[in-house]
Amino acid sequence: MGIPTLITTLTASSSASLADTSSMTSAYDEYMFVFIDIHPSAGAHFTFQVNADGQSGYNETMTTTFVRSVHKEDDSSSGLSYTTSYDQAQGTAYHQLCEYVGNDADESLSGILHVFNPASTTYVTHFYSRTQHQNFYPASDDTLT
């Protein structure tokens, strides 16, 4: 395992979406997208989708899952849940990486999305993510997809 190489940095300012249209090639077997202190509008969902090389529309077929643990700030509830409504079985929608991100001064989102062999034309491209955010309930969410 080598040392991670920074390929590019994207910075959002009053942006609803960001697109990295040139970084994922056959140069590496794994790509990591690291997002730190994302501070969207209240209740935003953080999502992910891709295009095949030379295509448009961000509508590639995905089979996904969504698991989260949550702990309310006032200790009134906590738990672990598998959210089937965010699953895709050969779907083409944007995949939910987390839900309901808060936008108070102490609320934000951080996490890592790993994508494996994105340029492969032989094998399925796998990915997984882990995010941690303070949602607007307010509660701390740890999400695995």
C-alpha positions as a Python dict, from the first residue, in 0.01 Angstrom:
ca = {
    (1, 'M'): (0, 0, 0),
    (2, 'G'): (145, 331, -104),
    (3, 'I'): (116, 680, 31),
    (4, 'P'): (-196, 863, -93),
    (5, 'T'): (-132, 1112, -375),
    (6, 'L'): (-333, 1434, -393),
    (7, 'I'): (-469, 1459, -746),
    (8, 'T'): (-702, 1756, -721),
    (9, 'T'): (-887, 1979, -478),
    (10, 'L'): (-1241, 2107, -529),
    (11, 'T'): (-1372, 2396, -322),
    (12, 'A'): (-1740, 2482, -300),
    (13, 'S'): (-1871, 2825, -223),
    (14, 'S'): (-2249, 2863, -241),
    (15, 'S'): (-2256, 2558, -470),
    (16, 'A'): (-2529, 2295, -483),
    (17, 'S'): (-2302, 2045, -658),
    (18, 'L'): (-1941, 1977, -753),
    (19, 'A'): (-1812, 1766, -1042),
    (20, 'D'): (-1466, 1620, -1085),
    (21, 'T'): (-1464, 1541, -1456),
    (22, 'S'): (-1103, 1441, -1515),
    (23, 'S'): (-932, 1284, -1212),
    (24, 'M'): (-1056, 925, -1220),
    (25, 'T'): (-856, 733, -1480),
    (26, 'S'): (-685, 396, -1501),
    (27, 'A'): (-376, 545, -1330),
    (28, 'Y'): (-477, 415, -984),
    (29, 'D'): (-664, 114, -849),
    (30, 'E'): (-833, 316, -573),
    (31, 'Y'): (-952, 673, -546),
    (32, 'M'): (-1043, 843, -218),
    (33, 'F'): (-1264, 1148, -208),
    (34, 'V'): (-1214, 1318, 127),
    (35, 'F'): (-1467, 1581, 226),
    (36, 'I'): (-1413, 1797, 531),
    (37, 'D'): (-1653, 2036, 706),
    (38, 'I'): (-1921, 2041, 436),
    (39, 'H'): (-2173, 2301, 551),
    (40, 'P'): (-2480, 2291, 321),
    (41, 'S'): (-2827, 2438, 352),
    (42, 'A'): (-3033, 2285, 635),
    (43, 'G'): (-3157, 1933, 571),
    (44, 'A'): (-2943, 1869, 264),
    (45, 'H'): (-2871, 1516, 148),
    (46, 'F'): (-2513, 1441, 36),
    (47, 'T'): (-2520, 1225, -277),
    (48, 'F'): (-2293, 1060, -535),
    (49, 'Q'): (-2324, 948, -897),
    (50, 'V'): (-2085, 893, -1190),
    (51, 'N'): (-2067, 883, -1569),
    (52, 'A'): (-1897, 629, -1789),
    (53, 'D'): (-1605, 779, -1982),
    (54, 'G'): (-1737, 1009, -2254),
    (55, 'Q'): (-2098, 989, -2133),
    (56, 'S'): (-2326, 1248, -1975),
    (57, 'G'): (-2620, 1254, -1737),
    (58, 'Y'): (-2471, 1110, -1417),
    (59, 'N'): (-2690, 803, -1442),
    (60, 'E'): (-2475, 491, -1414),
    (61, 'T'): (-2637, 174, -1280),
    (62, 'M'): (-2568, 109, -909),
    (63, 'T'): (-2650, -152, -648),
    (64, 'T'): (-2617, 18, -308),
    (65, 'T'): (-2701, 4, 61),
    (66, 'F'): (-2740, 257, 346),
    (67, 'V'): (-2670, 191, 715),
    (68, 'R'): (-2651, 455, 986),
    (69, 'S'): (-2608, 490, 1357),
    (70, 'V'): (-2756, 793, 1525),
    (71, 'H'): (-2739, 949, 1871),
    (72, 'K'): (-2954, 1249, 1955),
    (73, 'E'): (-2776, 1541, 2117),
    (74, 'D'): (-3014, 1543, 2416),
    (75, 'D'): (-2963, 1165, 2474),
    (76, 'S'): (-3334, 1101, 2412),
    (77, 'S'): (-3265, 828, 2155),
    (78, 'S'): (-2998, 639, 1967),
    (79, 'G'): (-2982, 341, 1738),
    (80, 'L'): (-2856, 157, 1435),
    (81, 'S'): (-3069, 123, 1123),
    (82, 'Y'): (-3060, -20, 773),
    (83, 'T'): (-3255, 222, 553),
    (84, 'T'): (-3396, 26, 260),
    (85, 'S'): (-3555, 335, 102),
    (86, 'Y'): (-3204, 458, 8),
    (87, 'D'): (-3099, 124, -145),
    (88, 'Q'): (-3072, 87, -519),
    (89, 'A'): (-3098, -249, -695),
    (90, 'Q'): (-2962, -169, -1039),
    (91, 'G'): (-3086, 190, -1000),
    (92, 'T'): (-2954, 502, -1172),
    (93, 'A'): (-3044, 769, -916),
    (94, 'Y'): (-2788, 965, -717),
    (95, 'H'): (-2677, 747, -424),
    (96, 'Q'): (-2739, 885, -76),
    (97, 'L'): (-2414, 912, 126),
    (98, 'C'): (-2590, 1078, 422),
    (99, 'E'): (-2912, 1256, 503),
    (100, 'Y'): (-3040, 1575, 664),
    (101, 'V'): (-2711, 1756, 723),
    (102, 'G'): (-2757, 2048, 961),
    (103, 'N'): (-2628, 2398, 893),
    (104, 'D'): (-2597, 2556, 1238),
    (105, 'A'): (-2251, 2684, 1331),
    (106, 'D'): (-2167, 2353, 1504),
    (107, 'E'): (-2313, 2127, 1233),
    (108, 'S'): (-2125, 1993, 929),
    (109, 'L'): (-2034, 1679, 736),
    (110, 'S'): (-1701, 1500, 689),
    (111, 'G'): (-1618, 1163, 538),
    (112, 'I'): (-1441, 953, 278),
    (113, 'L'): (-1570, 790, -39),
    (114, 'H'): (-1352, 507, -178),
    (115, 'V'): (-1388, 406, -545),
    (116, 'F'): (-1206, 97, -678),
    (117, 'N'): (-1091, 41, -1038),
    (118, 'P'): (-1317, 304, -1197),
    (119, 'A'): (-1169, 256, -1546),
    (120, 'S'): (-1223, -121, -1557),
    (121, 'T'): (-1427, -248, -1850),
    (122, 'T'): (-1402, -606, -1723),
    (123, 'Y'): (-1515, -584, -1360),
    (124, 'V'): (-1783, -398, -1170),
    (125, 'T'): (-1655, -79, -1007),
    (126, 'H'): (-1704, -103, -631),
    (127, 'F'): (-1729, 185, -387),
    (128, 'Y'): (-1806, 249, -23),
    (129, 'S'): (-1829, 554, 198),
    (130, 'R'): (-1833, 649, 561),
    (131, 'T'): (-1961, 986, 671),
    (132, 'Q'): (-2004, 1157, 1005),
    (133, 'H'): (-2230, 1457, 1039),
    (134, 'Q'): (-2446, 1652, 1277),
    (135, 'N'): (-2799, 1652, 1142),
    (136, 'F'): (-3065, 1913, 1205),
    (137, 'Y'): (-3261, 1702, 1463),
    (138, 'P'): (-2991, 1763, 1626),
    (139, 'A'): (-2816, 1427, 1633),
    (140, 'S'): (-2482, 1278, 1542),
    (141, 'D'): (-2504, 1042, 1241),
    (142, 'D'): (-2240, 790, 1133),
    (143, 'T'): (-2337, 651, 792),
    (144, 'L'): (-2195, 359, 594),
    (145, 'T'): (-2287, 302, 230),
}
